[in-house]
Each structure stands twice: as C-alpha cells, then as structure tokens.
Amino acid sequence: MRKITATELARNTREVLESLATYGGEVIIERNHRQVAKLIGGPPQQTALEAMADLYRTIPPEAAETWEQDGVDAIGGEFLDGGVRDPWAS
C-alpha cells in the first residue's frame, strides 16, 4: 500500500492512475497527515489474445491434435483461412 499526499496526487494523477491500472494495489491519499481517500485498482483486463496466451501449456496434446477439427465442426464444416498458425513462430 502506497501513501501519497493530495498535492502529489494532483501533480502526478496520470502516473498514479497508470500504476493502478498496470499493477493494481492501493494508494492512500493524505492531507495534513490524515487519510482522506483510498484509490483501489480495478480488476485487470485482458484481450482475448492475452487470455489465451497460456492455453498451449494447459491443453493436453491429445486434445490439441483435434482442436482445429473441432473448431471446423463448430462453424459448419468450413476451414479457417490459412488454417491455424503458430503465434510464437517468427
């Protein structure tokens, strides 16, 4: 938990909010050595790509082998354009 003065918050609002958005946590705002407010970072948000990034570590190899075909079956038998690509390949 980080403590800052109201003056520091006024001068560095963008940095404080960016830190909360990136790392979460709490920031105590003090005025005249008394707590007047507490800022609490919201829940982290992820893009779909970030949420799926670790999927290759959690899915068993047997399931991975049929994953593309399962997806094709789910969308009515049409293959994805260009198939499934390896996002880690350069």
C-alpha positions in Angstrom: 0.0 0.0 0.0 1.5 3.3 -1.1 0.8 6.6 0.6 1.0 10.0 -1.2 -0.1 13.5 -0.3 -3.0 15.2 -2.1 -0.5 17.6 -3.6 1.5 14.6 -5.1 -1.7 13.2 -6.5 -2.6 16.5 -8.1 0.8 16.7 -9.7 1.1 13.1 -10.8 -2.5 11.9 -11.4 -1.7 10.3 -14.7 1.2 8.3 -13.3 -0.7 7.2 -10.2 -3.7 6.0 -12.3 -1.4 4.3 -14.8 0.3 2.4 -11.9 -3.0 1.3 -10.5 -4.2 0.2 -13.9 -1.0 -1.8 -14.6 -0.1 -3.2 -11.2 -3.2 -2.9 -9.1 -2.9 -2.3 -5.4 -4.0 0.6 -3.3 -2.9 4.2 -2.9 -3.7 6.1 0.3 -4.2 9.9 -0.2 -3.3 12.0 2.8 -3.9 15.7 3.6 -2.3 17.2 6.7 -1.0 13.7 7.7 -4.6 12.3 7.7 -6.0 9.8 5.4 -8.7 11.4 3.2 -9.1 8.8 0.5 -8.1 5.5 -0.8 -7.7 4.6 -4.5 -8.0 0.9 -5.3 -7.0 -0.5 -8.7 -9.8 -2.3 -10.6 -9.6 -5.9 -11.8 -7.1 -6.4 -14.5 -8.5 -6.6 -18.1 -7.1 -8.7 -20.8 -7.5 -9.0 -24.5 -8.6 -12.4 -25.9 -5.0 -12.9 -27.1 -3.7 -12.3 -23.6 -6.3 -14.6 -22.0 -5.5 -17.4 -24.5 -1.7 -17.0 -24.3 -1.1 -19.8 -21.8 -3.6 -22.2 -23.4 -0.8 -24.3 -25.1 0.6 -25.1 -21.6 -2.7 -26.3 -20.2 -4.3 -28.3 -23.0 -3.2 -31.9 -23.2 -1.5 -32.9 -26.5 -4.3 -35.4 -27.4 -6.9 -32.6 -27.2 -4.7 -30.2 -29.1 -4.5 -32.6 -32.1 -8.2 -32.4 -32.6 -8.7 -28.8 -31.7 -8.7 -27.4 -35.3 -11.1 -30.0 -36.5 -13.4 -29.4 -33.5 -13.4 -25.7 -34.5 -14.2 -26.5 -38.1 -17.1 -28.8 -37.0 -18.4 -26.0 -34.7 -18.6 -23.4 -37.6 -20.4 -25.7 -40.1 -17.5 -27.5 -41.8 -15.6 -24.5 -43.2 -11.9 -24.3 -42.5 -10.3 -21.2 -41.2 -8.5 -19.1 -43.8 -4.9 -20.4 -43.8 -5.5 -22.8 -41.0 -4.2 -22.3 -37.5 -0.9 -20.5 -37.3 1.7 -20.7 -34.6 1.7 -17.3 -32.9 5.1 -17.9 -31.4 6.7 -18.6 -34.8 8.8 -15.8 -36.2 
